[in-house]
Amino acid sequence: MKATNSITNNQKKFLRGIAHGLSPMIIIGSQGITDNLMAELEKTLKHHEILKVKIAAGEREDRKEVIDFIIKATRAQLVHSVGKMFVIYRARAKDPQLELPKN
């Protein structure tokens, strides 16, 4: 699967609107990133395309490292990050669920 192209600010705004009403689907606890967590994250991302994730522990720098790692590992796009929550997006290779605005 190839990495998605970078998303525009307008597309991020659209995705943030969708994510606003979502509850976190993945919660990263004190054990941090584990193989099981990454497998669940990948499975959920394939199904939903857009995910809100909560990092329950760690300092700001630690959370940034976790976000960077997850984005690289899943080849997703960071839509938004505030405090302990962040939103990622990765379109399905076949039959995308969400249609992003053109610009």
N, CA, C and O of each residue as an XYZ file, in Angstrom:
412
protein
N       0.832     -1.167      0.000
C       0.000      0.000      0.000
C       0.880      1.233      0.000
O       1.811      1.345      0.797
N       0.579      2.159     -0.902
C       1.385      3.367     -0.956
C       0.909      4.384      0.061
O      -0.244      4.361      0.491
N       1.805      5.271      0.439
C       1.443      6.301      1.404
C       0.504      7.309      0.748
O       0.621      7.591     -0.444
N      -0.418      7.846      1.524
C      -1.338      8.828      0.988
C      -0.611     10.149      0.778
O       0.370     10.460      1.453
N      -1.125     10.918     -0.183
C      -0.572     12.244     -0.408
C      -0.901     13.111      0.778
O      -1.798     12.809      1.565
N      -0.168     14.184      0.895
C      -0.404     15.095      1.993
C      -1.770     15.763      1.813
O      -2.177     16.080      0.695
N      -2.453     15.965      2.907
C      -3.785     16.557      2.833
C      -3.693     18.064      3.032
O      -2.836     18.559      3.763
N      -4.596     18.784      2.366
C      -4.594     20.243      2.422
C      -5.230     20.732      3.721
O      -5.858     19.963      4.449
N      -5.055     22.015      3.997
C      -5.666     22.600      5.189
C      -7.189     22.516      5.134
O      -7.841     22.304      6.157
N      -7.753     22.683      3.939
C      -9.202     22.579      3.776
C      -9.686     21.161      4.085
O     -10.727     20.978      4.716
N      -8.930     20.170      3.640
C      -9.278     18.780      3.925
C      -9.126     18.478      5.413
O      -9.935     17.744      5.980
N      -8.099     19.035      6.048
C      -7.930     18.858      7.495
C      -9.108     19.456      8.254
O      -9.593     18.874      9.224
N      -9.559     20.613      7.807
C     -10.707     21.260      8.451
C     -11.943     20.364      8.327
O     -12.690     20.197      9.292
N     -12.156     19.797      7.155
C     -13.272     18.876      6.919
C     -13.171     17.663      7.854
O     -14.160     17.269      8.473
N     -11.979     17.076      7.953
C     -11.769     15.893      8.795
C     -11.901     16.217     10.280
O     -12.420     15.406     11.048
N     -11.433     17.404     10.693
C     -11.600     17.815     12.093
C     -13.076     17.918     12.451
O     -13.477     17.566     13.561
N     -13.885     18.399     11.511
C     -15.329     18.487     11.736
C     -15.940     17.116     11.967
O     -16.799     16.948     12.833
N     -15.497     16.142     11.194
C     -15.995     14.769     11.366
C     -15.518     14.203     12.703
O     -16.288     13.572     13.427
N     -14.254     14.431     13.023
C     -13.654     13.861     14.229
C     -14.187     14.487     15.515
O     -14.115     13.872     16.580
N     -14.715     15.690     15.425
C     -15.179     16.393     16.625
C     -16.193     15.569     17.423
O     -16.149     15.549     18.653
N     -17.088     14.903     16.733
C     -18.118     14.125     17.413
C     -17.697     12.712     17.786
O     -18.472     11.982     18.404
N     -16.490     12.318     17.423
C     -16.033     10.958     17.712
C     -15.487     10.835     19.133
O     -14.928     11.781     19.687
N     -15.659      9.674     19.695
C     -14.992      9.335     20.951
C     -13.682      8.647     20.589
O     -13.561      8.086     19.500
N     -12.695      8.682     21.488
C     -11.440      7.986     21.189
C     -11.682      6.489     20.998
O     -12.305      5.842     21.840
N     -11.188      5.947     19.893
C     -11.342      4.519     19.613
C     -10.167      3.724     20.147
O     -10.286      2.528     20.414
N      -9.058      4.374     20.297
C      -7.850      3.741     20.824
C      -7.353      4.597     21.981
O      -7.280      5.821     21.869
N      -7.016      3.958     23.082
C      -6.432      4.657     24.228
C      -5.089      4.022     24.521
O      -4.992      2.818     24.759
N      -4.058      4.845     24.500
C      -2.701      4.369     24.759
C      -2.422      4.594     26.238
O      -2.364      5.734     26.698
N      -2.251      3.516     26.972
C      -2.067      3.586     28.416
C      -0.619      3.709     28.835
O       0.236      4.101     28.041
N      -0.348      3.376     30.074
C       0.986      3.536     30.653
C       2.011      2.582     30.054
O       3.212      2.831     30.156
N       1.558      1.485     29.426
C       2.507      0.568     28.799
C       3.004      1.085     27.457
O       3.936      0.526     26.881
N       2.391      2.139     26.962
C       2.829      2.748     25.714
C       2.446      1.918     24.502
O       1.407      1.259     24.481
N       3.299      1.963     23.504
C       3.021      1.273     22.247
C       3.488     -0.171     22.344
O       4.664     -0.449     22.581
N       2.549     -1.076     22.156
C       2.855     -2.508     22.165
C       2.464     -3.086     20.806
O       1.800     -2.422     20.010
N       2.876     -4.312     20.548
C       2.512     -4.975     19.300
C       1.001     -5.128     19.192
O       0.429     -4.929     18.120
N       0.356     -5.481     20.293
C      -1.099     -5.629     20.294
C      -1.801     -4.304     20.000
O      -2.784     -4.265     19.260
N      -1.293     -3.229     20.578
C      -1.877     -1.916     20.339
C      -1.738     -1.541     18.871
O      -2.686     -1.033     18.273
N      -0.574     -1.783     18.281
C      -0.356     -1.442     16.876
C      -1.244     -2.291     15.965
O      -1.752     -1.797     14.958
N      -1.430     -3.557     16.312
C      -2.305     -4.425     15.516
C      -3.750     -3.925     15.580
O      -4.442     -3.887     14.562
N      -4.194     -3.551     16.753
C      -5.557     -3.027     16.922
C      -5.715     -1.682     16.205
O      -6.748     -1.420     15.589
N      -4.703     -0.847     16.288
C      -4.721      0.447     15.611
C      -4.832      0.262     14.103
O      -5.626      0.936     13.447
N      -4.042     -0.642     13.560
C      -4.063     -0.917     12.115
C      -5.441     -1.450     11.691
O      -5.992     -1.013     10.681
N      -5.984     -2.378     12.450
C      -7.291     -2.975     12.145
C      -8.388     -1.911     12.180
O      -9.245     -1.867     11.297
N      -8.358     -1.071     13.182
C      -9.372     -0.026     13.335
C      -9.238      1.030     12.239
O     -10.242      1.515     11.717
N      -8.015      1.383     11.893
C      -7.775      2.375     10.845
C      -8.238      1.867      9.480
O      -8.769      2.636      8.679
N      -8.039      0.583      9.215
C      -8.520     -0.001      7.957
C     -10.045      0.077      7.866
O     -10.604      0.298      6.792
N     -10.699     -0.105      8.997
C     -12.159     -0.115      9.005
C     -12.761      1.291      8.982
O     -13.742      1.525      8.277
N     -12.194      2.222      9.735
C     -12.814      3.531      9.923
C     -12.185      4.675      9.138
O     -12.859      5.684      8.931
N     -10.961      4.584      8.699
C     -10.212      5.619      7.980
C      -9.817      6.807      8.858
O      -8.712      7.327      8.707
N     -10.666      7.241      9.749
C     -10.344      8.362     10.626
C     -10.493      7.902     12.072
O     -11.499      7.296     12.442
N      -9.482      8.198     12.882
C      -9.470      7.746     14.274
C      -9.108      8.872     15.212
O      -8.241      9.696     14.920
N      -9.784      8.895     16.342
C      -9.381      9.763     17.441
C      -8.701      8.859     18.454
O      -9.249      7.832     18.855
N      -7.501      9.252     18.862
C      -6.693      8.445     19.771
C      -6.362      9.289     20.999
O      -6.074     10.482     20.894
N      -6.408      8.645     22.163
C      -6.053      9.325     23.409
C      -4.801      8.695     23.985
O      -4.678      7.472     24.050
N      -3.875      9.541     24.400
C      -2.668      9.077     25.086
C      -2.867      9.401     26.560
O      -2.858     10.568     26.953
N      -3.045      8.370     27.368
C      -3.417      8.571     28.765
C      -2.238      8.951     29.666
O      -2.451      9.489     30.752
N      -1.020      8.686     29.246
C       0.133      8.952     30.102
C       1.224      9.648     29.305
O       1.212      9.644     28.074
N       2.161     10.242     30.016
C       3.324     10.815     29.369
C       3.324     12.329     29.344
O       2.290     12.984     29.476
N       4.514     12.856     29.170
C       4.707     14.298     29.052
C       4.519     14.724     27.606
O       4.386     13.874     26.727
N       4.506     16.000     27.349
C       4.276     16.542     26.008
C       5.259     15.978     24.982
O       4.849     15.584     23.890
N       6.546     15.934     25.317
C       7.561     15.423     24.383
C       7.346     13.934     24.109
O       7.519     13.474     22.980
N       6.968     13.190     25.142
C       6.704     11.756     24.986
C       5.499     11.539     24.071
O       5.512     10.657     23.212
N       4.469     12.342     24.261
C       3.279     12.213     23.421
C       3.604     12.535     21.967
O       3.104     11.872     21.058
N       4.432     13.541     21.743
C       4.823     13.900     20.372
C       5.571     12.751     19.720
O       5.338     12.453     18.549
N       6.461     12.101     20.452
C       7.193     10.954     19.917
C       6.247      9.801     19.581
O       6.417      9.136     18.559
N       5.257      9.564     20.435
C       4.276      8.500     20.191
C       3.489      8.805     18.917
O       3.295      7.924     18.080
N       3.040     10.043     18.771
C       2.281     10.443     17.582
C       3.123     10.262     16.324
O       2.654      9.702     15.334
N       4.370     10.738     16.366
C       5.269     10.601     15.209
C       5.486      9.136     14.844
O       5.479      8.777     13.667
N       5.677      8.296     15.853
C       5.891      6.871     15.606
C       4.661      6.240     14.948
O       4.781      5.491     13.979
N       3.491      6.547     15.480
C       2.252      5.973     14.949
C       2.014      6.421     13.509
O       1.608      5.616     12.670
N       2.257      7.667     13.222
C       2.062      8.175     11.860
C       2.997      7.476     10.883
O       2.584      7.102      9.785
N       4.246      7.301     11.275
C       5.191      6.607     10.388
C       4.833      5.141     10.229
O       4.884      4.607      9.121
N       4.475      4.490     11.314
C       4.182      3.052     11.279
C       2.908      2.735     10.491
O       2.834      1.700      9.828
N       1.914      3.611     10.559
C       0.638      3.344      9.894
C       0.522      4.032      8.535
O      -0.411      3.759      7.779
N       1.454      4.913      8.225
C       1.418      5.718      6.999
C       0.130      6.550      6.926
O      -0.453      6.721      5.856
N      -0.291      7.053      8.066
C      -1.489      7.887      8.153
C      -1.090      9.358      8.155
O       0.088      9.697      8.270
N      -2.068     10.206      8.029
C      -1.870     11.651      8.073
C      -2.356     12.173      9.426
O      -3.412     11.769      9.915
N      -1.583     13.063     10.017
C      -2.022     13.716     11.251
C      -3.006     14.814     10.864
O      -2.677     15.709     10.086
N      -4.210     14.737     11.411
C      -5.237     15.735     11.128
C      -5.192     16.831     12.179
O      -5.273     18.018     11.863
N      -5.061     16.417     13.438
C      -5.186     17.374     14.538
C      -4.587     16.780     15.804
O      -4.672     15.574     16.032
N      -3.990     17.621     16.613
C      -3.432     17.166     17.879
C      -3.637     18.252     18.926
O      -3.175     19.381     18.762
N      -4.333     17.903     20.000
C      -4.540     18.838     21.107
C      -4.412     18.070     22.401
O      -5.132     17.098     22.630
N      -3.502     18.503     23.244
C      -3.319     17.858     24.543
C      -3.031     16.377     24.415
O      -2.051     15.980     23.784
N      -3.883     15.559     25.014
C      -3.675     14.110     25.012
C      -4.448     13.405     23.905
O      -4.445     12.176     23.837
N      -5.107     14.162     23.041
C      -5.894     13.593     21.942
C      -5.249     13.959     20.610
O      -4.697     15.045     20.434
N      -5.339     13.007     19.673
C      -4.950     13.326     18.308
C      -5.818     12.537     17.342
O      -6.389     11.504     17.691
N      -5.903     13.047     16.126
C      -6.743     12.457     15.089
C      -5.853     12.130     13.901
O      -5.052     12.957     13.467
N      -6.000     10.906     13.374
C      -5.255     10.495     12.191
C      -6.231     10.031     11.116
O      -7.353      9.615     11.404
N      -5.768     10.114      9.866
C      -6.591      9.729      8.730
C      -5.740      8.966      7.727
O      -4.608      9.347      7.431
N      -6.303      7.890      7.214
C      -5.686      7.159      6.102
C      -6.810      6.594      5.250
O      -7.614      5.790      5.721
N      -6.859      7.020      3.996
C      -7.903      6.549      3.084
C      -7.682      5.079      2.774
O      -6.548      4.605      2.705
N      -8.776      4.373      2.591
C      -8.689      2.974      2.172
C      -8.136      2.909      0.762
O      -8.398      3.791     -0.056
N      -7.367      1.861      0.477
C      -6.842      1.673     -0.872
C      -7.980      1.376     -1.843
O      -7.989      1.868     -2.971
N      -8.937      0.570     -1.396
C     -10.104      0.239     -2.216
C     -11.353      0.749     -1.519
O     -11.516      0.577     -0.311
N     -12.226      1.372     -2.282
C     -13.518      1.834     -1.780
C     -13.407      2.750     -0.555
O     -13.857      2.386      0.531
N     -12.806      3.943     -0.726
C     -12.705      4.864      0.412
C     -14.070      5.241      0.964
O     -15.025      5.434      0.212
N     -14.152      5.343      2.267
C     -15.414      5.658      2.953
C     -15.693      7.156      2.909
O     -16.832      7.570      2.693
N     -14.664      7.965      3.111
C     -14.826      9.410      3.166
C     -14.353     10.037      1.842
O     -13.307      9.672      1.305
N     -15.140     10.975      1.340
C     -14.745     11.711      0.150
C     -14.290     13.098      0.600
O     -15.091     13.906      1.070
N     -12.993     13.357      0.449
C     -12.435     14.633      0.874
C     -12.739     15.720     -0.131
O     -12.883     15.433     -1.319
N     -12.841     16.972      0.319
C     -12.984     18.080     -0.618
C     -11.767     18.116     -1.570
O     -10.675     17.687     -1.196
N     -11.959     18.613     -2.762
C     -10.887     18.616     -3.767
C      -9.699     19.468     -3.392
O      -8.568     19.107     -3.717
N      -9.910     20.590     -2.718
C      -8.769     21.469     -2.398
C      -8.579     21.636     -0.933
O      -7.666     22.343     -0.505
